[in-house]
């Protein structure tokens, strides 16, 4: 089950309501069904709850200094103002926002018989648990800790006490990060929520509580001992997280790949070689990821076979626990994620570590849960990615995976030259004329109900990724296939005018993929060729560089642009696809 909500809390000298509203807007990619906030005023809580996306909400500018807020993606209970967070206890003293799922909320709700529940959510049991604990004589901080101790599932909880002005947060499995400014403090699900105010952060680990009174203090939930935290400066700028003149974040992030690929390739040789050596030494290496990151992991399986003559195993992270029988202390798991907070990947890491396997993560968010749970990690350096669908982080992951394969073959410098050349050609490719050409193709196929993508070898996983991109944002039913599988069933789906994208590389698979394209064209398909060279089989041709083993990178970028323009011309929001959000932080 998904839970993809965003939390922000503020205590400081600014208008807390305005800070929270601005932060919630930056967290909408995490959930946008409804939103709400609770600000502390002299007369009690000022609460705003709304359905839909975050509005400017002038009434939320409270001129007070403490506020908690939440943007919701519904799981338990429908999209209503009653179900929006924050939730309060019976007396209106305790306000709570929550990201995650409380697995045992039904049992807890039965134990709280007599309390006044006003929503259908699992979250609402939390303020009532705190209320019950305070009735027994516990102080607010201890009451929150005790309430958290009986919660089952993954969660991040922030609670505010009306009477003491104290904020308490607890974390288990769902992301929560602390920000520190001059005489002001922030808590949020993601750094961009407060990045315009401070780039100084402290990471909250699982099983920790944060108490925000006159200072910010961290405690172990298990021992109660105070924990010293290091302040880390994030090198992202607030401008990176904004649209900078583009209509949508998605197209901005697609176009940024001319720069982000350079950053991905610009890795320290020693770090790349160290991780490549770990892969070479391991007795059984597994590449794992979910969704798009899973397709990168799948591509890695091909890259290591093709470049390094090494066998690695690919597994979808949610299925990886089924492989635990084969894991030993000589196994290596390479986990891939943009956010570093993906619940299924974190669970897979726990399974691997339970067998004493080593874990290395390929990440875009420094200090994320996966980074802290891994023995080693490498950053892909794509920067802030705000659109729900991943683009620049994906190609950065592919670039680093390619470097690792070349390093494992003892040819790292060759790999860097290949990727530098591909990046330079992508820089030339991403121009207004190229985008216009792809937009015109999108307009031709905008009314299609189905779309298929074929590829072979390195571009088979990219055919699967292309399908993800298209159906995520345009809602066209899209499927990717290995070209050789067409005659084993998928070709029955082709009818007159059905769009079919052929991902072609200038390698040993070229003739076969072209032959596959001709097969579906003869059944009436409309062929869109993505290839270094045009071919008579193509009804439309999108030119890409001849990039050798970097072909997955250059071939997926035009599909990203096509998906974007399909979404726009079909009236869809490319930044916020329905039913989806950026980080899948709960199973």
N, C-alpha and C positions, 0 to 999 in steps of 0.2 A: 504494500500500500504506500502511496506517496504522501509526503507532507513537505510542502515547499513554501513555507511562510517566512516572513522577514520580521526581525525584531530590531528596535532601536530604543535606547533609553538615554536620557541626558540629565545631568545635574551640574549647574554652573551659573554664570553671570548673564548669559544671553536669555532671550525670550525662548523658553524651553519648547513651547508649542510650535514655534516657527522652525526651530532646529529639527524637531521630530518630523514635521510635515516634509521638510526638505529631504530628510533622510529616508522617509518612507517612499518618496518618489524615486529615489535611487535604488530602492530595494524591490520595486514592483516586478522586476524580472523573476523574483522568487515566489510571487503570488499576487494576484490582482483581482480576486473575486470580491473582496471587501477589505475595509481597513478601519482602524480606530486608534484612539489615544486616551490617556487619562493624565491630566495635569493636576498637580497639587496646588490648591488655592487656600486662602485663610478660612474659607467656609467649607472646605472639603474637596472632593474630587470634581474636576470639570471633565466630563466624559463626552467624547464625540465618537459615533459609530456610523459608518456609511457603507452601502453596497457599491460595487464597481471600483473604478480606478481612483487613485488618490486625487482629490481636488485641492484647490488652493486654500479652501476652508478658512476664510478670514476669522471666523469665530474661534478657530483653534489657536490663534495668536493670543496667548493667555496673559502675557506680561508677568508670568511666574517662572520659577527657576528649576522646577523638577517635573519631568514628564516621561512617560513610557508610551511606546506606540507599536503598531503591528499591522502588517499587510498579510492577508489571509488567502490561501488556496485551499478550498474546502475539502475536508475528508470526512469528519464526523459532523453530520448535520448539514442542512442546505445552506444556500447563500442568502442569508438574512441579516438584518441589523442586529437581531438578538444573538445570533451566532458569532458575529464579529467580536474580536478582542478589543479592549481588555474585558476580563470578567472580574466581578466583585464578589465579596462574601456577603452574608446576610445583612451585616451592619454597615456596609459601604466603607469599611475601614481599609480593606486590603484589595489592591488591584493587581491583576496578573496578566501577563502576555506569555505566549508559549509557542514554540516551534517543535514539532515532533508528534508522536502518538503515544498516549498512555494506554498500554495494552490491557491493564487491569482496572480501567476506569469504572466499568460496570459494577465490579465487586466493591470498589471504594464508594461508589454512589449509594449502594445499599447500606453500607456501614454509616453513611451520613444521612440516614433517614431523619426527617424533621427539618433539614436545611432547605432553604428556598432556592431551588434551581430554576433558572430562567432561560436556559439554552439547551440545545441538543448536543453540545460539544463534550469531548473528553476533558478539555482544558478546565472546565468549570469546577471539577472536583478539587483542583489545587487550592484556590482561595478558601474554600470551605474546610479543607484539611488544615490549613494554616490557622483559620479561625478557631477550629476545634482545639488545636494544640495550644493556642493562646488562652483559651478558656481554662485549660488545665494548669495555667501558671507560667508557661514558657514565654520568654521574651520573643519579639518578632523574629530576630535572626535565627534563634534556635528553633522556632516554630516552623520556619521555612525549611531549614535543614532536615527536621524530622519528617515533614511532609514529603520532601524529595526522597527520603530513604525508603518510602513504601511505594514509590512510583516504579512501574515496570515498563520497559520500552526505551526508546531513544528520545531525548528531549533537551531543549534549552528553555529555562524558565526564568523570567524576571518578575519580581514582586516588589511592589511599592507600598509602604505603610503610611497612611494618612497622618497618623499622630506623631510619629518620630522622624519623618522625612528620610528614612533610611530605605535604600534600594538593595535588595539581595538577589543575586543571580546564581543559578546552579546549572551545571552542564553534564549531560551524559549522551554522547553520540551525535548530537546536533550542533552545528557550528555556533560559536559565540566568541566575540573578540572585544577586548577592552581598548579604548582610546584615551590618551592622556594629553590634555592641553594645559594652558596656563590658567590655573584655578577653575578648571572644568574637566568633567569626566564623561565618557561615552561608553555604552555597551551596544553592540550591533551584531547582526548575523554575518555582515560582510563589511570590509574596510571602506568601500566607496560611500557608504551611508554617512560617514563623518569625515571623509578625506578632505573636504574643503576647509575644515577647521583644524585638523591635526594629522600628521603622518607618523605620530609616535604611538605604537601599539604594544599591548601585552597579550600574549596568547593564553587562553583559558583551556586547561586540559580536562579530559573526562574525570569525573569524580571530584571536581573542585567547585568551591563556592566563592563568590565575590561579594563583599560587603562594601557598599558605597555610602559612607556617612560624611564626615569631614575630610576623609581621605579614602583611597581605594585600597582595600586589603583582600588578600587571597587566602583561602583556607582549604585544607584537605577535608573532604566529607567523611573520610574513614577515621582519621585520627583527631581531627579538630585543630591540628597544628597550623599556625600561620606559615605561608609559603612566600619566599622571596621571589620576585619576578623581575626579569630583565626587560627594559624598554628597547624595542627594536624600531628603527626608522625605516619606513617603506619608501622606496624610490619611485612609486607611481605618483604622477601629478594629478590634480583634480581635473585638469583639462583632458587627460587621457580618457577619463570616464564620461566625457560629454560628446555631443554629436559633431561639434566643429563644422557646422554648415551642411552636413549631410541630413537628408530627410529622416533616415532611420539609422539606428546603431548597426544593424546588420550589414548594410552596404558600406558603412564607414569601416567596419572591421574587416570586411572582405578586401577593401582597397588598401588597408594598412599592411597587408601581407607582403608587400614589396619591402617594408621595413622590418616587420616581425620575423620574417625568415632569416634576415641577416643576423638579428639578435639570437635566434635559435642556433644558427651555425657557429656563431662566435662563442664557442665553449672552450674552456681550458682543456688542452690536450690531456693533461694528467688525469683529470676527472673522467673524461671519456674513456681513456685507456684503463683506468681502475675498474670501471663498471664493466667494460668489455672483458677484462680479465676474469671478473667474477662469473660472467656468463660462460666463459671458456672452462673455468675450473669446476663449475657446478655439475652434479650428476643428476640431470633432469632440470631444465629451465622451463618455466611457464610464464607466458605473457598473458595478462588478464586486463579486462576493462569492461565497461558497460556502454551500450549505445555506440556513439561515435568513437569513443576511446577504445571500445572493443574492436572496431574496424581497424583502428591503428594497430592494435595488438595482433590482429589477424594478418595485416600487411607485414608486420615484423617477422612473422613466421616465414613468409616468402623471402623477405630481404636476407635473413640469415642463411637460408638454404642457398639462395642464388649467389650471394656475395661472399659469405664466410664458410660455405660448405658445412654448415652446422645445423643440427636438428634441434629446434625448440618447439614447445607445445603451446598452442593457443587455446584458451578457454574463456567463455563468457563468465564474468566475475560471479554472477548470481548462481551459476552452475558449478563453480570451482570447488565448493565444499564437497561435492561428490567425488572429487579426485584425491581426497585426503589419504586414502589407503596407500597411495604411491609416494607420499611425501616422506622425506627423511631429513636428517640434519645436513645432508649434502645437496638438498634441493635448493633451487633459487626461484623466487617469484618476482617478476617485474610487473608492477601494478601501474596502470596508466589512468590519469584523471585530470580534467581541467581544474575542477574546484578543489580536489583533495579531500572532499567531504562525502563522497558517494557511499551510501550505506552498504550496498552489496559488496563493494570493493573493500571497505573497512572490515566487513565480516570475513571476507576471503583472507585478508591479511591476518586476522585473528586465528583462523584455521591453520594457516601456514606456520605461524609462530608457535602454535600449540604442538606442532611436529618438529620444532626447532629448525625449520627452514629459514633461510635468509630472505629478506624482503628489501627490494629496491624500488623506489617510486619515481615515475616520470610525471612531473607536476608543473602547474602554472601559478599556483598560489603558495607563496613562501609562508612557512609556519602553519600550514593546514594540518588537519588531523592525520591525514595519510603520511605527511612528512614526518610528524612526530612519532608515528607508529612504526616507521620503517627503519631499517638498519643504515640505509644510505638513500640518497635521492639526487635527482638532477632536475634543474629547472629549465623549462622550454622558453621562458622569457618573452611570452606573447603579450604581456601587459593585461590591463583590465579588459574583460570581455563581458559586455552588458546584454547583448542579444541572447535570447534563450538558446538558439541553435549555435553550435560551436563552428567557427570557421578558421580564424587565424591561429587559435590554439591547436586545432587539428593539424594544420600543415606544419606548425612548429614541432608538434609531436612526431610527425612523419619524418621531418628533417633530422631530429635527434636520433630517432630509431635507425635511420639510414647511416648516420655517423657511427653509431654503435656497431652496426654490421660491418662497415669498412674497418673499424678499429679492431674488431675480432678477427678480421682477415689480415691484420698487419698492414693495412693500406689507408690509414686515417687521412693522410694528406691528399690522397686521390679522392676520397669521399668529400673532403672540404672543397676541393676544386670543382667537383661535379655540382655540388649544391650552390657554390658561389656563382657558377655559370648559369644554373637554372634560375637563381634569384634575379640575376641581371636581366634575363630574358622575360621573367615575370614582370619586372619593373617596366619593361617596354610594352608588355601585353596589356597591362591594366591602364588603359587610356579611355577617354570618352567614346571614341569610335567603336572600340571593342565592346564596350558595355551597350551601346546603341544597337549594334548588330545582334547581340544576344537578346536584348529587349524585344526586338522585332520577331525573333523566333518564339519568345514567350507569348507574344500576342497571337501568333499563328496557332498555338496549341492550348491556349488558355481554357477552352471549353472541353478539353479532353477529360474523360472520367478515369482513364487508366493510362499509365506510362510505364515503360519497361527499360531497363538498362542492362547491357551485357558487357562483360569484360573477361579477360583471361589473365592468368598468372598474377603479377603484382596488381593488376587492375580489376581482378575479381572482387577483392574486399572493397575497392573503390566503387564498384557497381552497387554493392550493398549500401555503402555510405551515401552514394548519390540518391538512392531511393529514400533514405532517411531524410536528407536535406529537402527533397521535393515534397514528400508528404507532410513533413513537420510544418512547413510554412504555407504551402498552397492548398493543402487538403486534397490534392489529387492522389488517388490510389497509385502508388509507385512500388515497383519491385525490382530488385537486382538479381541477375542470374550469371552463373558461369556460362560462357558462350557454348561450351560443349554439352551443356545440360538441356539446351533448347529442345532437342528432339525427344527428350525423356519426359515431356509433359508441358513445359511453358509455352511452346509454340502454338498450342491449342487456344491460347488466350488472344492471339493476334487476329485482328479483323481489319477491314479497310479503314485507313486513316489513323490507326493506333500509333502514337509516337513511340519510337524506340531509339534510345541513345546508345551508340556504340563507342566505348572507350578503347582507343587504339593507341598502342605504343609502337615505336619503330624497332621492334625486336622480333624474336623468333615466333611470337604469337600473332603477328600482324596479319598474315594471310588467312589464318584460321578465323580471326575475329571478323575480317572483311567477308569471309565466306558465310559466317553466321548472320551478318547484316543482310547479305543477299538473300539468305533463306527466309528471313522474316519479311524482307521487302517483297519477295515473290508472293507472300500471303497478304499483301496490302499495307504493310507497315509504312509509316512515315519516318525515314531514317535521319537522325541527327548525328553526324559524325564528329567526334572530338578527337582530333588526330593531327600530327605534324604535317600530313599531306592530304590533299583532297582525293576523293575517289568517286567514280561514277555511281557507286552504290548509295552515296549520300544525297538526300534531298536538301539538306542544309549542312554546311560545314562550319565548325568552330575550330579555328586554327590554334594549336598549342606548340610550344617549343619541343624539339627533339631532345629529350632530357635523359635518355637512358634509364638508369635505375631510379631516377627522380621522377619518372613519369606519373606515379600516383599523386604527387604534389601538383604538377602542372595540369593534370587531367581533372582533378576535383574542383579547382578554382572556377572554371567556367560553369560547372554545374551549380556551384554556390550562387553565382550571379544569375543563372537561369531560374533557380528556385526563388531568389529574391524578387525578380521581375514577375514571375508567375503569381507570387503572393500579392504584389501591388496591383497588377491588372485584374486580379480576381477579387479585389476589395478586402484582402486579409491583412492583418497586422503582422508584418514580418518579424517584429521584435518580440511580440508576445503571442505566440500561437496558442490556440484554445487548448485547454486541458493539460498544458505543459508548463513547466517552470525550470529554472536553470539548474538547480542542485537537487538531486534526489537524495535527501538526507535521511530518509526512513524507508524501510522495506515496504 
